[in-house]
Amino acid sequence: MKRLFVALWVLLGAGPAFAQAPAGKPASPLESSAEAATAPDAKASSEFPPEVQRALDALVRADLKVGPTAGLSVGVMRGGQRWMNGYGYRDLAKKLPATVRTTYRMASITKSFTAVAVMQLAQAGKLDLDADIHTLVPEYPVKQWPVTVRQLLGHLGGVPTYDSPSAGNNTRPVTTKEAIALFADRPLVSEPGTRYLYTTWGFNLLGAAVETASGQSYREYLRDHVFGPANMSHADLDELSTRDAQQAVGYRVSGATLKPSRFLDVTSRFGGGGTRATVEDLLNFARAVMNNTLVSRETMGRMQATMATRDGRITDYGMGFATYPLRGHYIVAHAGGQPETTTLLVLLPAEDTAIALATNVEDEAKRLRRLSIRLMETVLDEGAPGRGGHLTDPVDAVVYEGMGRLTSYGLAYHDWATRGPGTLPPEKDLPGAFAKVSALFDRAAIARDSRGAMERIRGAHEPRAESVFIRVGAHMAATVEKALGVERLRAYRTQGAAGFFADYLAACETLKCPEAERFSPSLRSDVARFVAGWKRAEVPALKRTRLEAVKDPERVWPSLKEAAARAPVVRPDYTDEMLTLADRAKRKPADRMRWLERATDLQPDSMDAHLARAMGLLEADREQEAIPHVREAFETPEGALVLSPAGFLKRLLDIRSPKVARGLLRAAVTLHPDAPELWDALAKRERALGDASAAKNALAQAKRARQVRAGQEARAPKAPGAGAPSGGAPTQDKAGSTSPTAPVEPESSPEP
């Protein structure tokens, strides 16, 4: 139940660059919350308590000790409390500090602004969500299938995304019609409704539809109906003429240094990535969203509900927002990435909380995702880390994975439906749903086919599986809240899924639940065993803090080994924290490798630990030692499912080192020798690194693999009336959250 995030850092000049205050002003953890503006109907802003401010500031500073990076602005809001600060430089050459007032390119967060505009017009009866987009944007030709506004809002319209790096590299201003013309002749890549495909071009169509339906330019409409009502006083379209002296200068990472970003004119992606704003603007937008200032509560609830493909696969994207559970929190978010910027906005509507992050360094999505989770832990969970479970028995691992996912979905949807604008799936047969869950956790069935069992568990929240994890999990959460109070529901985010199941069963004793709602005897036995093992394995020094936050982690290492020996079957998983320590030791190779080795020693069945160690070995030019760790990762229950050819290609997007990327691909083709896409990617890496012979061989292997695949497809029986494949299904992590398929650069994925 975790994600892996990798940190970064650079030394700027002769002294520390981060947390620099403007000239003549003393550095302060709270840079400008006193200046924070609020939306007209928002709660009055106040500061977080001093100890929370110090904790927030400290965790940001700690994260910025790995680089390189330039400037970062951060905003956190919970209820009427706010904390905002700037770190580093918005302009390295001129040593101008990044502050709360610094404006950044918003990149794909623009899609959320566009979606709000579309839903406002739909709510006013000026736009039909089920209209063919051609009727609103006549310059977009009729395609082989009609494409609706609703489908475009959820990236289900089949409109292509950038099909090459050059496809989005416009350097001159364009009009709306010219922006549409850049892709208008491209055919749809799939039948609308059958496949999730993240696309900025699709949101350009929505921006054009806003102009048609409103009679205003896209810029005028946003300023009058989104930016103005939300009190986003510095937000605008990102054009050279609208930039002010506070605009951040953009940078890209090149090796261990920063270089200026290449120029990109974003009028070509106006509706999908063409705005700029400050983190204060983002918090004000979040406040307006959560106060239903911009659209009605019912409309916002629909926007925050994930959409699904025609065959019942959830996309974890609603209308203009990524939306999914994370450790029992219901997340509504969008990320952005372009030349000059990386951005992230996270809303937790059921908890009246928002986090805004923006940096002027490209490709920092992993840092911002990681940092957002640390900030969330600080303001919502008193800094206590959320940890998954490490289980050595493969059947136990699948059962616990299912328990974790059911817990996360249940807590999140219960919260979102009772304290946010959401709704739960209709309940028709609760006993039947419980029976289906017990069947998913059946140990004999899992032992016969662990990969198939894991796949069924990872889809048990979806409509195609009757949303049983959401229905059963939300019922469990409501039962626990009734018996033990709402505060008890907060504990499971940090105490593990087995504790939630144990409390539910105890609540059932108190409330006399029907026997059909108490799971199978086998699962009840597993719950008791997991709870006992977890308690035996807890390290007191780490119950309320993360390993990397301990002053001297080396002193804790013996306690971790002792805990693992006490509970060899089930114990808390420290992989994420140990890999963070390894990341922070990048400039100390021996320390870095020691923590990577410890991660695989402590969690020998962890996919993430083995992949991280493999990449560490690749960085150290020890490729032959790395390949077995990639294989170990693949052979875990999780790896067998998610390390598909597409899974490997997605991971490459987060790897900056060409050498590491090539090494990972060399390992991947040993696992998937008949995947032409992997061989093609390897050929490009070999060519880029100057090995023409290896590139030629990889291309030959790609040709062979395509022939093999074509033969298999020719022999495969086709179902009558089969349409386009659903494809694009998100990959799902162990926290019960999902990541929409990453699009081709330069745009970034919407998930945090």
N, C-alpha and C positions, 0 to 999 in steps of 0.2 A: 504494500500500500504506500507507494512512494513514487516519486519521479526522480530521475537523475538530472541534476543541473551542474554545469561546469562554470567556474568563476573566471574572472580576468582582471588584469591590473597593469599599470605602467608607472615608472618613475618619471615625473614631469619636472624637468629642471633640477635645481640643486636641493629643493625642499619638497615637503608634502604638498600635493596639489589639491587634495580634497578637503572639504569643509572650510574652504577659504571664504571669509566674509568680504563684502565690498570694502574698498579702501576707506579708512577712517572709521570703520564700524567693527566692534569686537565680534569675534566668532561666537555663535550661539547655536545650540541645538535646535532652537525654534527660530527660523529666520524671519518669517513674515506672517505667522498666523493671525497677528493682530490686524493685518491688512486684508484678511480674507473677506471677500464679498460673498453674499448668499443670494440665492434666488428669491424672488418676491415672496413666495410662500414657504421658504425654507426655515429650518430651525436656526435660531441665532447661534453663531459660532462661538466656541470657547476653546480653551486649550486643554489638552490632555493633562493629567496629573504629571508633575515633574519627573517622577520615577519612570513613567511610561515614555515620556519624551526622551529621557536619557537612554532607555532601552532601545527605542527606535533608532536614535542617532547612532548608538554603538553598533547595532547590527549592520547598518548601512556602511559605516566606516570599515567594519571588519570585512565586509564583502568586497570593498573597493581596494583591498590589499593584494588583489590578483588582477593582472591587467593584460593588455593596455586599455585605457579608457581616458576620456577627456572630461566631459561634463555630465552631470546627472541631477535631475530635479525630481523630488519625491513629494507626494501628498497622501495623507491618510485621514479618513473621516469615519467617525462612528457616532451616530446620532447628531448631537449638536457640537461634538468635539472635533477639532481639526489640528493636524500637525503637518507643516510643510517646511521644506528646506532645499537648498541647492548645494551641490558639491562639485568641486573641480572647476573647469573653465568652459565657458561657451565659445571662447575664442582663444586657442592656445598661443598663437603668435602675439596677440596683444595682451595676453594674460587678463582677459576679462572674465570675471567669475560667472558661473552658472547660478541662478537664483530662482526663486519661485516665479518671478516675472519673466524669465527667459521663455521665448517662444520656440517651439520645435515643430517640424513637420509631423503631422498626425498619422500620415500614411493610411493604413487600412482601418484605423479607428473611424475614419471618414465614413465607412460603410454604415456604422451605427447612426451617424447623423442623417445620412441619406434615408435609411430605413424609417427613422422617426418622421421625416418629411413625408415619405410615401404613406405611412399609416395615418398621419394627420389628414392628408387629402382623402384617403379612403374613408376615414371616420366622418369627414364632412360631406361625403357623397360625391366628391369630384373625381374619384378614381375607383375603378373596379379592380379588386385584387385578382379576379379571374379573367380579366381582359387579356387578349393576345397583345403582347408588347408592340407588335407592328401597328396596331390601331392607335397607339399613343406616340410611337416613334416611327413615322412612315418611312424615314430614310433607312431603317433597318429592314431589309427585304424579308418577304415571307420565306420561311424555312421548311424543311421536310416535315416538321411537326409544329403545331402552335406552341408558343412559349408564353406562359402567363406571368403576370407581375408577382403573384404569390410564389411561384417556383423560383423566380430570380432572387427574391428576398432570402431564400434558403439555399441558394447555390444548387438548385435542382433543375435548372432550366436547360442544361446541356450546352450552354454557351461556353466556348473554349476560354481558357486562360492563356497567358503568354506561352507560345509554343517554342520560343527560343529567347535567349537573353536579349537579342537585338530587337525583339518585337515590342518591348516596352521602353526602349531607350530613345525617347523623343527629346530633342533639345531646343525646340522652338514652340512658342505659344500656339495653341490651336483653339478653334471654336468648338462648340458642342457638336455640330454636324461633322466637323473634321475629325473629332475624337471618335465618333461612331464609325466614320468611314474607314478608320484604321483596321477594323476587324469585321465590318459589315458583310463582306463577301465570304467569310469563313463559314463552313457548314457546322451545324451542331455536332458535337462529338458523341452524343448519346440521346436517346429519346427522353424528353423531359419527364421528371418524376422517377426515373429508374436509377439515377446515379448522382451521388454528391460530388460536385467538382467545383472547388473554390475558384472564383473568377472575378477579377476586377472589372473586366469588360462587361460582365453582366450588370454590375452596379453602375457603370456608365449609362447603360440603357435606363436604369431606374432614375438616375439624375436627369436624363433627358425627359423622362415621363413626368417628373416633377415640374419641369418647365412647361410642358404642354398642358397639364392639368391645372396649374396655378396661374398661368399667364405671366409669370415672372421669370427672370433668369434664375439659374440655380443659386448663384451667389446672393441675389436679393432675397430669395425665399428663405435660405438658411439664416440670413441676418435678421429677417423680420419674424420668423416663426420658430426658429430653433435657438440660435445664438442669443438673440435678444431676450426672449422669455426665460432662458436658463441663466441669464446674467453672465454669459461667456464674453466678457468685455474685450478680450484680446484675440478672439477666434476670427478667422477669415479664410478665404481661399488663399492657398500658398502661391502667390504670384510675386514676381520681383517688385512690382509696384505696391504691394500691400505689406511688404516686410518693413520692420522698424529696427531701431538700433539694438533691440534686445534679442533679435533673431540669432539662434545658435549657428555657428559655422560647423559644417559636417565633416566627419572623418571616417576613414576605413582602416582596418587593421592590416598591416603588411609585415608579416613576421612578428617581431617584438616591438614594432613601432607603429605610429599613426601617420597616415598620409591624407591629404585633403580628398574629400569625396569627388567623384566625377559629377559633372553637372547633369541634372535631369529636370526638364520642364514638366511639372505634374499636371498641367492643364489637360494633358492627354489621358489622364485617369481621374478626372475631376470628381465623379460621383463615387469612385471606389478608393481614392487615395490622394485627394487634392487639397486638403486643408492644413492649417497650422493653428496652434493654440498653446496655452500654458497648462501646467499641471493644475493650477487653480481653476482654470476654465473647465478642465476635465472633472474636477470635484463638483463644480457647480452644475455641470451636465448630469453627473450621477445623482446629485440631490434632486434635480428636476425630474429625472426618471423615477426615482424612488418616491417622490411626492406626487407623482402623476400630474405634473404641471404641463407636460407637453402633449400627452395623450391620456385617455381614460385608463383607469385601473384595469378594466376588462381588456382593452386593447394591448396594454403593456404585458398583461398575463399571456396573451397569445404570442407576443413577440418573444417572450422569454421561454416559451415551450419549444422543446426540440422538435424539428420536423423529421419525417421518415420517408424513405424510399417506398415505391409502390409495393415492394415485397416485404415491407415491415421492418426494415433496418433503420435504426435511429442514426441520425447524422450528427447529433450533439451541436446543432446550429439551428437557431430559431429564425426570426426575421431580423437580420442585421446584428445579431449577437451570437457568439458561441455560448452554449449553456449546457452545464453538466454538473454532476456531483463531484466533490473533492473532499474526502475525509468527513463526509456527513454534512458539509456545507453545500448549499445550492449556489453555484457560481454562474454569473452572467458577465461576459467579458468580451473584449476584443483587443487584439494585438496589431501592431503595424511595423513594417520594415521597408525602408527605401534607402537609396543613397542619401546620406546626411542624418539618418535617424533610426531609432528603434523606440517603440512606444508600447505601453500596456495600460489598459483600464480594466479593473476588476470590481464588480459590484456583487455584494451579498445582500440581495433585497430583503430576505427574511430576517436579517440581522442589522439592517440599516447601516451598512458599512461599505466603504469604497476605498480603493487604493489606486493611485495614479502614478505612473513612472514614465519618464522620458529621458533619453540620452541622445547626444549628438554623435554617437558612434554606431556604425552599421553592424548588423548581424549580432546583436546582443540579446536576442530573444531568450536564450537559456538563462542569462544572468537575471533579466527582469522577471521571468517566471519564478526562479528560485527566490529572488528577493521578495516578490509579492507573497509567497507562502510564509517566509519568515516574518514579514510584517503582519500577516493575518494571524499567525500564531501568537504574536505579541499582544495584539489588541483584543483578540477574542478568546484565546486559550491561556492567558497569563504566561506566555512564553513556553508553555509545555509542548514538546514536540509530538507530532503524530508519527507513530511507527507501525509498520506492518509486522507480521509474524514470520519467523524463519522456521521452517519445518523440514526435518531431514527425510521423513517418509514421504514418497511421492503421492500416495493416496491422501495422506494428511494435508499435503501442500495444496492439492486441488480442493479438498473440503474447506480448508481455511480461506482459500481464494474466494470460494463462493460465499462463505460467511462474511468476509470483508466487503464484497461487492453488495450483498443484500443489505448489510448494515449501512453502508454509505448511501446507497440509493434510498433506503427506507427513511433514514434520518433527514436527508436532504429534501426529499419530496414532501415528507410530513411537515417540515418547517416551512417550505415554500408555499404549501397549500393552506397552512393555518396562520402564518404570520407574514406571508408575502402575497403576490397577486396570482399565484398558481392554482391549478386544480389537479386532482388525482384521477387516474384512469377509473372508469366506472366499475363498481364492484358487483359481480353477479354470482360468483360461486367461491367464496372465501375458503371453505374446507377443501374444495378441489384445488385451489391455488397452493394451499399448504401441502397437499399430497404431492403435487408436482415438484415443489421445492425439496421435499424429502427424497423423492426419486432422483433428483439431480445430485443429491449428496450421498446416494447409495454407494457404499464402499466397494461392493462386488462389481458393480457396473463400471466404476472408475478404474478399478484394477484391470478390468478386461480391455479398456480403451481410454487411457488417461488423456490423450490428445483430444479425442472426441468429447470426453466429459468436460474438459477445460473449455472447449469451443462452445458447448451448450451452456455452460455456466456464464461465459462472457456475453452470451446473447440473451440471457434470461430476463433482462430488463426491457427487451424490445417488444414491439407489438406483435411480431411474428411468433414470439413465445408467450403471448398474452400478458406481457408486462408483469410476470409473476413476482419478480424481485421487488418491483416498486410497490405492488399491491400488498404483498405479505410484509415487506419491510416497513411500509408506512403504518400498517395495522399494528405491528409490533411496537413501533415508536409511540403511537397513540395509547397503547395499553400501558407501556412503561410510564409515560407521562401521567396517566390517570392514577397509577398506583404509587409512583415514586416522585412525581413532580417534574416540572420542565427542566430544572437545573440538572437533574440526573442525566438528561439526554446529552448534555454538553460533555460529559466525562468520556464517552466512548470514542471521541475523536482522538484522544491521547492514550486510552487504556486498552484499546484492542477490541476486535469484533466479538471474541468469545464472551467478554464481559457483558456485552449487549444481549447476546442470546441467553446468558445465565440470568440476567435481571428480568428478561421477558418471561422466562419459565417460572421465576419466583413470583412475578406479578400475576401470572396465570393461576398460581396456587391461591393467591389472595383474592383474585377476582373470579375464581371458579370458571376459567375459560373451558370451552368444550374440548374434549380429548382430541378432536380432529385438528385443533389449532395449537397442538403442543409438539408437533414434529414426531419423527420416528424414534423409538428407543435407542437405535444406533446413533442417531445424531445427538440426542441428549447425552449419551455417554461420551461422545467426542467433545462436546461443549465442556463437560466437567473436567475431562483430561487436559484440554487446552488451557482452561483457566488455572488449574493447579500448576501446570508447567510454566505458564507465564509468570505466576507469582514467585515460583522458585528461582526464576532466571532474572528477575528485576535487579538492577544495580541502583542502590539508593541514591548515589551521587548524580544519576542521570534521569531520575524520575521527573524532575521539573526543568531540565535543561538539556540542550543538545551537546553531543560530545565535542564538537568543534568550538563550543562556547566555554568549555572548561579551561581554566587558566593553564593547566599543564596536563594535556591529554595522555601523555606518557604514563603518568601516575595512575590513570584509570584503566589502562590496558590490562594489567593483571586481574582486575576485578571482572572485566569482560570475559576473559578466558575462564575464570573460576565459575562465572554464571553459566557459561556454555557447558561446562562440565557437569554442573548441577542439574541442568535441564537439556539434555542432548536432543530431545525429540521436538520440543517447541519452545521458542524463546523470542523476545523482541528482536527485530531486525535493525541492525545499526549500519547497514551498507551505505545508505545515503550520507550519513554523517562521516563515516570513514573516508568515503570518496571525496567529500568536501575538504577534509584535512589533506588528502593527497593533492588535491587541486591547489591548495594554498602553499604547498611545498614545491611548486613547479620549478622554482629556481634553486632547489636543493634536491637534485635527482635521487640521492640515496634515501632521504626522508620520504620523498614521494613514493618510491618503489616499496619502501617498508610498509606504508599504510595500504598500498594496493595489495601487497602480499597478505597483510593481516585481514583485509576484507574477504579475500577468498578462503583464508584459513578459518575465519570465524563463521562465514556463511558459504560453505562449499557448494551449496545448491542454488546460489543466487546468480541469475542471468546477468544482472547489472554489474555485480562484482567481477565476474569473469570477463565481460566485455571491457570494463574499465582497465583491468589489468592487461588485457591484450593490447589496448591502445597505448598504455604506458610502455609496454615492451616495444611496440612499433616505433614510438618516439625515440626509444633508446637504440634503434637499429637492431633489434633482436627478434626479427620476424619469425624465425623458426620456432622460437619459444612462445610467440603470441598465438599462432594458429591453433594449438591445442586448447587454449582458453576460449577461443571463439567457438570451437566445437563443444566444449563443456557448456557454454552458454546456450547453444542450440539444443543440447540434450536435456535441459531442464524442462519441466512441464510448460512453463511460460514461453521459453525460447522456441520450443517446437511449434508453437502457435504463431508467435509474432515475428520471428526472424525468417520471414518469407523473403523472396527476392525484393518485393516492394518494401518490406520492412527494412532491409539493408539499405536500399536506395534512399529511404527517408532519413535514416541515420546519417548518411553522408552529408546532408544539408547542414548539419551541426559541426562538421569537422573542417577546420581551417587548413590543417596541414596536408598538402598533397601526398606526402610520404605515408602518413597514417591512413589516409583514404585509400591509397593503392593497396596497402597491406591488408586492410579490412576487406577490400574487394577480392584480393587473392585468396583469402580465407573463405569468403562467401561462395566463390565459384567451386570450391572443393565440396561444399555442402549442396549447391544447386548447379551441377554441371550442365544442365539442360535449360538454363535460364538465359536467353540471348541478351536480355536487358542488362544483366550483370556483366557479361562479357563485353558488351558495347561500352559500358561505363568504365570497365577496366582498361579497355583499349585507349580511351581518352586520357586516363590517368597515366598510362605508360608513355603515351606520346608526349604528354605535357612534361614528363620527367626525363624525356630525352632517350627513351629506350624504344627505338623504332622496331627492332626485331620482336620484342615482347608485345608491342602494340599490334603488329601484323599477325602474330599468333593468336592474340585475343580476338581479333576480327574474324579470323578463320574459325575459331571456336564458336563465335556468335552466329556465323553463317550455318555451321553444322547444327547448332541448337535450334535455329529457326526451322531448319528442315525437319528436325525431329518433332518439333511442336506442330508444324503443319501436317505432318503425317498422323499425329495423334488426334488432331482436330478433325481430319478427314474421316478417320475411323470411328470417331465418337458419335453415338446416336443423338440426333437432335429432337428435343421435345416439340411436338406440334404447337405452332403458334408462339414459339419462344421469341421474346423481344430482346432488346439490348440487355446485357448483363447489368446487375445492380451496381457492382463495383463500388469503388470509393468508400467502402465502409470504414469508419474510423478504427484505428488501433486503440486498444484500451489498456490502461495501466492498472496496477494492483490497488489503486486507491478508489476504484469504482468511478474513475473519471476517464474521459476519452479525449483523443486528439484528432481533430479533423485532418484529412489527408493534406499534407503540405504541398502547396502549389509550387510551380516553377518560380525561381527568383526572377525579378527583384522584389516581388511582393511577399509578405510573410503570412504564415498561418494565423488564424484568428484566436487560437487558444492560448491561455496563459501558461 
